[in-house]
Amino acid sequence: MAEPPSPPSPPQPPPPAQSVSPENDVAMSPHNLDLQNSSEDPDSSFPTQTTPEPAVPDSPDSTTTRPDPNPPPRKRRRRKKFFTELTTGTSTRRNDVAKDCDVEALIAISVGFPVDSLTEEEIEANVVSTVGGSEQSNYIVVRNHILARWRSNVSVWLTHDQALRSIRSEHKGLVETAYRFLLEHGYINFGLAHEIKTLKQKPFDGSDRGTVIVIGAGFAGLVAARQLVFMGFKVVILEGRTRPGGRVKTKKMSGDGVEAAADFGGSVLTGINGNPLGVLARQLGLPLHKVRDICPLYLADGRSVDSEVDSRVEVSFNKLLERVCKLRQAMIEEVKSVDVPLGTALEAFRRVYKVAEDKEERMLLNWHLANLEYANATLMSNLSMAYWDQDDPYEMGGDHCFIPGGNEKFVRALAEDLPIFYGRTVECVKYGSDGVLVCAAGQEFRGDMALCTVPLGVLKKGDIEFVPELPQRKKDAIHRLGFGLLNKVAILFPYNFWGGDIDTFGHLTEDLSMRGEFFLFYSYSSVSGGPLLVALVAGEAAIRFEMMSPVESVKRVLDILKDIFNPKGIVVPDPVQAVCTRWGKDHFAYGSYSYVAVGSSGDDYDILAESVGDGRVFFAGEATSKQYPATMHGAFLSGMREAANILRVAKRRSSMTIDTTKSVNQENDDLNKLFVKPDLTFGSFSALFDLNLNDHDSSSLLRVKIGGVVLDSGSLYLYAWLSKKRVIELSQVEGDENRMRMLNRNFGVSLVGRKGLSSAAESLIANIKLSRPNFNEAENGLMAEKENS
């Protein structure tokens, strides 16, 4: 990405704001809550730590093993959902991984590679001459070895020579192929360790491959941008918000002597075996806090749920899911296109088998349904019975974990030194055979390719115009896939009154239509730095929640907490600060994360990931990840995937257009020579004047350098044609950011690439060349050298 414009230095994101962010949440602070007691909880405990990413999964089948039939309800992500019964023999990850499978193969499996076959990416990359056979088997062993070797120490760059040393020389060709594939696709040598970040600031093969405009500075956009810079691309990131991270947002809450970091968006690492975020945690030296499984449930009146009733209802709930799975398997075998809402099927079986007819049992069953609505960010009536859990076979194994201090630690480290233009809401993306033109906040950005990483909710809303329109196939997939809603109420208290031995507890409600309202509480005391509780709002309740006032919502949460703890003799203190999210009203998201709606399937994720315009516009983000949708690591991996796809297309295109680019390169060389000695330089701006005209109203050519330490492959330059008078006015303004603001807002001038200059600007360049005798002498000297050589 064009790096943070040292020139119009895209402002670095401000530190975590303590005031209310208007983008998606409403906050209440000590100024509008009467708060007392500021002492910290003397019983607060340190987090239970877990290794960010073990070298191998917990067990050979840890990624596919179903949970114990009778565990207490827990975990943010979907529990195992029996989808493997429908896909036996076709899953990328197999349940019957051989017990004697070696460690290196287990590591490869945990990352997402098949046991004994190639991925589609590998087949497309032609890693072997023939699919199947001994060459493929040897390649897989070599690939697994290289992958495992780097994973053993993710803070050190693994070189090709190091990978080659421990493999027989006869397989040198396979080492070259496997190493390059793993490197280009982001399976090795990625992340935030100092050595790795330093080495990835320059192209790995010295190539200059063109310019990519990345739309969105969430996980997918940031990861892709870093990888693209390493691959030799110039990159610019356009972000509508005033911060990076997208739907990953951490906010510092404080008051009365206490403070805590609250994750308002993505919060839990759902499985750390093979998870790239686990790698980042190891590289940054961040301990991970395992989300403990103990999750007591409380009735509406505050009484604890009877453990026997709890176990009985959970077993019944799991059996209902099993019956639905068997039903859909039979239906799909007979009628390929059948689909009904998951909620309808579950309710039908509940009535047939007379499950949870007792009031308390029905409340418990509805708590489990609310938990599924939370995992999928939508109502049971919206979920596809046939494919709602199609991603289960690929689920990351290992513990579910919190990052102490919040996930913004990842975001800020990923965004460091990248050229991010904040406040640039993209309105239009035009693409064709000559490249892309992206319109954002009154400016035009030209490039060879664009990567769109905006949430599915934005695509559904149609806020970005694509010219020409997206193919009907992609528009249909955007329409079919669901994009749901989950909201939170984060409350900072003066001290921890709920205890330090649990990370979650649940609340049951008698109002079945509001079963998702504050049904689950997360305790962040162990990881946030202070006594913080987060209440979740899922399903129908999440939609109604956005219509309620924050005061009413917080009062409702406090009433529930008092019902639970007051009978135990525990006083619930007044909050220090409270924040209510509003992701559905956030114009940069319009929701929380994707789900498979009725009539959709996992194939729609793949369709959404397809590029358009013969490799001009690419798509990334969690909603383009069939294997890992609705997860932070899914967004991360999609960014790596698309960086590799962009490289593949760029290589193909360069091999076809070498001759046609010579004239363009010559034009760029001419401008570079002219700007060696500009007439005026200030900050990252420089200007050339027509020396034949001394009038201040005469035209001039302005150049702005976008680049810095990240772009060792060369800086990205943008241009503008304007009067000499205005250039002088710009030079008298302090700071590149203020100059950019004046250029855009006061002068109404947009920066363009070399190809975007008007004919009038080209005439000016010709006049400037003629008025520079030194330039003409240099040109003549160069021609003479060529003629004599």
N, C-alpha and C positions, 0 to 999 in steps of 0.2 A: 504494500500500500504505500502510496506516496506517503512518506513518513510525515509525522506530524509537522505540518508545515512549520518548519522552522520559520519558513516564510509564513505566509499567513498562518503562523503557528496556530494550529488548531488548539484552542485552549485545552490544557490538561484538565481532566475532570476534577471538580472541586472535591475536597475531602468529604467523607460521609456527612451529609447534611443533618443538622439537628433540628432544623425547622421543618415545617410540613412541606412535603413534595406534592405539588398540585397534580402530578401525572397520574397517580392512581390510589392515593390514600388520604384519609382524613385523620388528623391527630388531635389529641387532647393532652395538654401539658399541665404543669402545676398552676398555670395561670387560670385555668378554668376547672380545676379539680381541687377540692379542699383536702390537702394531704398532710399527714403527720408521720412521725417516726422515720428516721433516716438511718437507723442502725442496720448494718448488714447482718444477715442471718448467721449466727455463730455456728450453726450446724452444717453450713454449706460444705459440700465435699468436692474433692477433685474428681474430674471425669475418669471413668473407666476407659483406659486407652487400649487401642488395638493397633496392630501393625497396619499402616496405610495400605500396603499391598503385599501379601505374602508371595513368595516366589512361586508357589503352586497353590491350587485350590485346596480347600480344607479336606476334600476327599475326592476320589476319582469321579464321582458323579454328583459333586456338590452343586453344580449348576442346574441340575434337573431334578434333584430329589424333592419329593413333596414334603410338606411340613408334617409334623407329628399330628395325628388325628385330633388330639385334644389340647392344643396349646391355647393359652389365653389370647384373645384378639389383640393384635398389635400391628406394627409396621406400616409405614406410610405407603409403601408400594403394594400393588396387588399381591395377594397370597397366590400360591400356585393354583392354577385353575383347571387342571385336568385336560388341557388342550392336547397334551402329548398323546392321549388315547386316540385322538382323531388323526394325528399326523405320524403315527408309528411308521418308522422306516424312511421318512422323508426329512426329519429334523436335521438341521445343520449340527446341532449338538445331540449326541446320542445318550440314551439312558444306560446303555449297556457297554460303556467304555470298559475295555478289558482291564482287569485288575492289575495286570503286569505292564500296563502302558507306562512308558518311561516319563520321567519328570519333564523333559523338554516338550514332549507331545502334550502333556497336561497343561503346560503353560500356554502353548499354542491354542489349545481348545478353550482355555479361559479367556483368551483374547478374541476368540470368535472364529478361528479357523476350523474347518472340518477335520475329522479324524484321519481319513485316508484319501481325500479327494481335494481338488483345487477349488478356490473361490471363483466366482464369476470375474472378479477383478484380475485374478492371476491368469485365467484363460484369455481374457481380453488383452493382457500384457504379453501374451505369448512366452510365458516363462519356460515352457518346454515345447519341443518340436511336435510332439504327439501326445494328446491327452490319453492317460492310461499307460500302463507298461512300466518298465524298470526305471526309465529316466524320470518319470513323475514321482515314483517312490523315493528315488535318491534325492530329488529336488525337495520333497517334503521334509526329509530328514535334515537336509542342509538348512532349509528355511527355519525349521524349529530350533535348530542349534543356534543360529545367529540371533533369533528372537530371544531365546532363553539367556544367551550370554549377555545381551544388553540389559535385560530385565534384572539380572543379578546385581547390576550397579547402574541405576538409571541416571546418576549424576555425572557420568563420564561418557564422552563421545566414543563410540565404537567405530574404529576405522575398518576399511575394507581389508587391509593387511592383517589386522588382528583377527578378523573373522576367518581369514584364509589359513592362518597358522595351524589351527587345530583340526583341519579337514584335509583329507588326502589330496594330493596335487592333481590326481586324475579328475577330481570334481571341481577344478578351478573355474570352469565355465559356469557351473551351477551356482558357485559362490558368488560370482559376479552378478548373475541374474537375480538371485534371491536377495542379495544385499541391496541392489539398486531398487528392486521392487519394494522392499520393506522401508527403505529410506524415503522414496518418493511418495509412498502411501501413508507415511506417518506412523509406522509401527515401531520404528526404532529412532533414537536420536531426536526425540521431540521433547518439548516441555520447557521448564523454567529454571533448571540448574544453570549456574553462572557460565560454565564452560560451554554448555549447549546453546544458550542464548547468544553468547559471543560468536560462536562458529556459524550460527544460522543467520547472522546479520549480513552475510554476503552470499552470492549465488554459489552453489556447490560445484558448478561446472563452468563458471565465468560467463554464462550466457546472459544476454539481454533479450527477454522474450516479449516485451510489450507492456501495455498498461491494463490493469484490471480495476474496475470500480466495484467496491464491496458495499452493498446496501445493508446496513445494520451492524452495530457493534456489540452484539450478544456473543455467546460462546462460539457459535458457528462462524460468525464473521471474523472474530479476533483470531481464532485458530487458523482459519483459512488464510487470512492476511499474512500471518507469520510464516506459514509454509510457502506461500506464493513468493514472498520476498526471497526466501532461501532458494527458490527455484529460478530466480532471475527476473521476476516480474516487478514492475513499478506498481504500487498499489495506493489507492486512496479509499478511505472508509467514510461513508456518509451516514450519520446517525441523527435521527430526529430528536432524541432526548438530549439533555445536557450532561449526560453521564454514560459510561459504557455499561454493559451487562445485560441489557434488555430485561427479560423476565427473571433475572437473577439480581436481586437488590437487597443490600444490607443497610440498615439504618441504625445509627447510634441513638439510643434513648437514654435520657439522663434527668436527674433532678434530686434534690434533697440528699445529696451525698452518695447516690448510687447511680450506676450506669450499666448498660448492657447493649450488645450488638444483636439486632433482630433481623432474621432473614424473612423478607416479606414475599419473596417469590420462591424459586427453587431452593430447597433447604437440605434435603437428605441425600447422601450418596447411597443409592440403592444397589448395594452389592459392590465389594471392592476387589474381588478376584478378576484380574484383567482390566479393571476400570482405569481409563486414562487419568481420571481425576485422582485416583489413588497414587498414580505415578507423580502427578504434580505435588501432592501432599508430601510424598517422600522427598522430592527434590527441594521443597521449601522448608523441610524439617517441621512440618505441622503434625502434631499428634492427632489421631482420630478418636472420637468418642463413640463407642458402640452404643446404639440405641438398645437399651435393655428391654428384655421381653416382658417383664412384669407390667401388666396393664390392668389394674383393678377397675371394675365397672360399678357405677352407682345409679340407683333408681332415681326417679324424678323427685322423690321426697328425701333423697340423700342417703338412704340405706344402701349398704353393699349388696350386690347381687349374690344370691346363694351360689356357691361354687358348683354344686351338683346340677342345678338348673342351667348354669352357664355352660358346663361341659355338654350336657344333653342337647341344648339348642345348637351349639356349634357343630356337633356331630350331625344333627339333622340338617343344618345348613349345608355342610359339605356333601351330604348325600343328595340334596336337591341339585347341587351343581353337577354331581356325577350323573344324575338322571337326565339333566338337560344335555350334557355332553353326549350321552348315548343316543338321545333323541335326535340331536342335530346330525350325528354321524349317519344314522339311518336315513334321515330326510335328505341329506346331501347326496347319499349314494343313489337315491331314487329320483330326486328332483334337484338338479344341479343348482338352480337359481333361487331356491327357497330361502327365506329369511324372515324372522319375526323379532320383535323386541325381546331381549333377555328377560326383562321384568315380567312380561306377559307369560313366558314359559315357566319361570320360577313360581309365579303366583298360581298358575294352573296346577303344577305339581304339589304345591303346598296344600291346596284345597283337596286334591285327590287323596293325598296321603295324610291329611288332617294334621299337618305340622303346625306347632305353635298356636294352638287354639286358645290356650290360657293367656290372660292379659299380660302377665309378666314375661311369659315366653315369647309372645308376639312383640313386645318391646325389645327384647333381646335380639330376635331375628331381624327386626328393623335396624338395630344398631349395626349388625353385620352388613346389611344392605347399604346402609349409609357409608360404611367403610369401603365398599366397592364403588359407590358413587364418588367418594373422595379419590380413590385410586384412578378412576377414569374421568373425573371432572365433569360428570354429567348424570342425568337421571337414568335409572334402570330402563325406563321406557324408551330411551334413545339408543341404547346399546344393541349392536347386532348380536343376536344369539349365535350365529354361525361363526363370527370372526372377532368378537370383542377381545379375546385373549390370544390372538394369533401370534403375538410376540413372546409368549411364555417360553417356548423352547430355547430362546436366545438369552433369557434373563441372566444378568450377571450374578455369579455366586458370591458367597461370603457375607460378612456382616453389613447391616445398614448402619451408616455412621453420620455424625455431625462433624463439621469443621469448627473447632474453637475460634470464635471471633467472626464467624460467618463466611459465606462463599465469595464475598467481595474481595477477599484476599487473592483468590484465583483471578478474578476479573481485573483487578488493578495490575497484577503482575503480567497478565496477558496483554493488557492495553499499553503497557509502558513502551515509550519511544515509537509507537505507531502513529501514522498520520491520520488522525480521526478529526473530521469536521463535525462538531456538534451543532445542534439546532438546524440541521439540513434535512428537512422532511422531504422525501422523494415523492414527486407527483407524477412523473412520467419517465418511462424507459423506452427509447426508440432504438431499434436494432436493425441491422441490414448487413449486406456483404462487406461494407467498408468499416464496420465497427459498431459502437454503441454511443448513444447520447443520453445522459441521465440528467433530468431537470429536477433541481432541489432548491427550495427557498429562493427562487429568482435567479439562480445560477445554473450554468450548463457545464457538465463535466463529460468530456469525450474520452473514450478508451477503446481498446481492442475488444474487450469482453467485460461483462458485468456478472457479479454473483449476488443474487437476491437471497437474503437470509431473514426476511421479515416473517413474523408469525403468520400462521394459517389464517388467523382472524382478520388480519389486514388484507390478505388476498381475497378472502370471502367478502369483505366489505367493499372491495373494488377501489380502494383509495389510491392505488397506483395504476395509472393507465399504461398499457403496453401497446406499442405501435410497431408493427402490426399486432393485432389482438393475439392472445395466446391461443394455441391450437385447441380445438373443441375438446379433444381428449383430456387435456390438462384442466380446462375449465370444468369439465364434468367431474373430474377427481376432486377438485377444490370444493365443488358443491357437495359431493357425496360424503367426504370425510367430515367428521364432527370436530368442533373446537369448543371445549367446555370451560367451566368456571369453578374455581375454588377460591374462597376468601379466608382471611385470617383477622383475628383481633389479637394484637400483641399488647400485653399489659406489664408494665414495670412496677413492681411493688417495693416498699421500703425494706422488706426482708422476706425470706423464704418461709412461708407458713405451711406449705404442703409436704415438706420433707425432702431429703436428698437421696432417697433410696430408689426412686422411680423416675423414668423419663416420660411416661405417658399414663394417663388415666382417662376413662370414658364416662359419658353421661347419657342415660336413656331418657327418652321423652314419651309422654302419653299421646302427643299429637303426631300421628303417623305421617302426616304430610310434611312435617317439619323435623323428620328424624335426623337430618344432617346438620341441624342448628347446634353448634357448639357441642357436637357429639364426642369430640376427642380433644384432649389438652396435651400439649407438648411442654415439658419443663426444660428450659434452656439454662437453668442456673449453673449447670456443670460446664457449659461451653461458651456462654455469652458474656461472662464477666460480671453478671448481676442477677438478682432475683426476677427472672422473666418467665412469664407464662404466655403461651400462644394457643388460642382457641380456634379450631377449624370449623368452617361453615361449608357444607357440601350439598350437592343435589338441588332440590327445589329451594331449600333454605338459602343457598348461596345467591340465587337470583333475587329473592325477596330482600335479602340482606342489603343489597345495593340501593334499595328504596328507603331503608330505615335511616334515621339520624344516627350519627356516631354516639351521641349521648345515650340514646335508647339502647343501642347495641351493647355498649359497655355496661350499662345498668343491668341488662339481661344476663351478661356473663357473671357479674358480681353476685346477682341473686342465686345463680346456679352454684357458685362456689360457696356461698353462705349456707345453702341447703345441704351441701356435702360436708362442710367442715364445722359449722357451728354446733351441730349435735354432738360432735366429738370434743367440744369445749375449746375449739380453736377459733380465734377471732380472725376474720378476713379484714386486713387493713385497707384503707383507702389507697387507690393507685397513685403512683408518682406521675406516670404518663401512660397514655393509651393511644394506639394507632389502629385504624380500621382500613384494610385494603379495599380497593374498588377496581379489580382487574378488568371487569366487564366494561367499565366506563373509560378505561385507558385507551386513548386513540392510537397508541403505538402497539397495541396487542389485541384488544377487544375480547379478552378471555385469558385462560391460564395455559391449557395444553390440549393436544389433540386426542381423539378417541375414534374407534371404528363404529360408525353409526349404522343403523339399519339400512341395508342396501349397499353398504360399502364393504371393503375387504382390505387386506394387507397390500394388495396390488396397487391400491390408490396411493400409498406412500411412495411406491416406486415410480408411479406416473408423475407424481408431484416433483420427484427428484430429477426427472428428465430435463435435459437442456433444450433450448429452442433456438430457432434462427441459425441452424447449421453450426451450433457451437458458439453462439454469441452471448446468450444469457443462460446462466446456470442457477441452480436452486439448492439451498442447504437449510438446515434447521431441524429441530426434532420431528416436525411433521413430514420430513422427507426421509425419515429413518424407519424402514419396515421392521428392523430387528430391535431397535431401542427407542421407540417413540415415547413422548411424554417424559423424557429424562434429560438431565444435564449432560450426561455422557453421550447420549444420542445426538445432541446438538454438536458436541465436540467432535465426535467421529464423522458426522456429516460434513463438517468443515474440512477435515482432512481428505475425505472422499472426493469432494469437489475440487480441491486444490490439485489432486492427482488427475482428475478428469480435465481440468483446464490445461494442465501441462501436456497431457496427451493430445488434445486438440491443437494446442499451439505448435507442437512439434510437427503434427501432420500438415498444418497450414503453412508453416515456414518452409517445408520441403516443396510445397507447391507454388510459393510466391517469392522465391528468392529474387528473380529478375524484376518483379514489379516493385519491390521495396527499395531498389537501388536509388531511384530518383528521390524518394522520400527521405532516405538517409542523407543524400547529398544536400537536400534543402535544410535539414536539421544541422548538418555540418556548417553550412553557410551562416546560419543564425548563431551557432555557437562561436564561430570566429568573430562575428560582429560584436558579440557581447563580451568578448575577452576584454575590451576596453570600452565600457559603456560611457555615455555622456553624464549620467547621474546614477549614483548607487545609494540606497538607504535601506538598511535591514536586509530583508530577503528580496527587495525590489531593485530593479535596475531599468534604465531607460535609454533609448536611442532617439536622437533628434535629427531632423532634416537640416543639415548644416547650411543648406542654401537659403533657408528661411529663418530669420531671427524673430519673427512675430510670435508672441506668446499663444496666439490662437492657432498656430501651425500644428500639424499632426505629429504624433510621436508614437513609438512602439514601446510598450511596457512589458517587462518580463518578471514573473514571480517564480521563485525557486521553491519547489515543494520537495523536501528531502533532508537528509542528515545522516546520522550514524547508521540508520537501518538500511539506507539505500546505497550500499557500497557499489552496487551495480551501475550507479549513475543517478543523478537527480532527475526529478520530473519537473518540467517547466510549463507554465501556462502563460498566455499572452492576452494583451488587450490593446486596442487602438483607441487613443484618446488625445486630447489637446495637450500641448506642452504646459499650458497654464495649470491644468488639473494635476499633471504629474508633479509640478513644483508644489502645489498645495498638499498633495499626498506626502511629499518628502518632509513637510513641516509638522506632520502629525507624529506623535510618539507611539511606538509599538506597532508591530505588524498586524495584530488583531484589530486595532483601531483603524489602521489603514485599509484593511479589508472591509471593515464596516462602512467606511466612507466611500470606498470604491463601489460597493454594492448598493447601499441605501441612498447615499447622497448623489452619486453620479449615475446610478442605474447601469453600471457597466458589469458585464459578466466576463470571467476569464474563460479562454478556450485553449484547446491544444493547437499544435502547429497547423494541422489540417483544417482547423476551424476558422482561420483568419480570412477576412473578407478580401475581395479583389482590391479594394482601396488600400488595405493594409499591405497586400503584396506589392502594390505600386510604390508604397512608401519604402518598403524594404529594398526595392530596386533602386530608388533614388538615394537611399542611405549608402548602398554599395558604391554607387557612382561618386558620392561625395567623400568616400574614404579611399584615398590613393594607396594607402598601405595595404588595404584589403585587396585591391585590384592587383598590386604588385605581387602579393602572396599567391593570388590565384594564377597569375601568369607564370610565376616561378614553378608552381606545382605542375602546370601544364607542360612546361619545358622539360622538367624532370621526367615526366611520363613519356614524352616524345623521344628523349635521349636514352631511355632505359630499354 
